[in-house]
Amino acid sequence: MKVTLVLGDITEQPVDAVVNAANSSLLGGGGVDGAIHRRGGPQILAECRELRVTEYPRGLPSGQAVATTAGELPARWVIHTVGPVYSPSEDRSALLASAFRESLRVADELGAQTVAFPAVSAGVYGWPIDDAARIAVATVLAAGSSVAEVRFVLFGQREYDAFEAALADVG
Ligand code: AR6
């Protein structure tokens, strides 16, 4: 698996699957979630509503992932995952790792070759970026996925630098 870094907007990435840092409701929100629904159009939300009626009546639990169409995005699928809210008093890093691992498991099921990830949990959910980057990079490299390219799409230079350092650390 090749891991690449891009400074930019994940909604502009021509990849097989874009990962969304969603919340358990699957019904949209701010940050990257808001951007994906805005740029992807109403088809994504319609499928999310359907998932709430069928598979996830109580919402998608933290650490899990599920796919929908990508609507009007230049991708085939959106893989919605829910990262944990950062807690300074409780170690939730296993849930953050699970969000990346489960997203790749869904990508493998779909047959996706290229997958773009944002820095899940590192925005509204408050995860310190250096630690979030370390967990993200280590988890995708250890996942044993058939995905050919994982592209981390970072929205700011600080996030990009953190991922670059995390990637350098693993050699
Ligand atoms: N492309 C790439 N990265 C982005 C984009 C974009 N268009 N927009 C924001 N980011 P966040 P979370 C970065 O808050 O912390 C939502 O309301 C952002 O700078 O989107 O997992 C959901 O509905 C940050 O580095 O996700 C949930 O309620 C990273 O994406 C909650 O936020 C993640 O920030 C999830 O919080």
Residues whose N, C-alpha, C, O or C-beta is under 5 A from the ligand:
A	BS01	AR6	G8 D9 I10 T11 A21 A22 N23 G28 G29 G30 G31 V32 D33 A35 G83 P118 A119 V120 S121 A122 G123 V124 Y125 G126 V153 L154 F155 E159
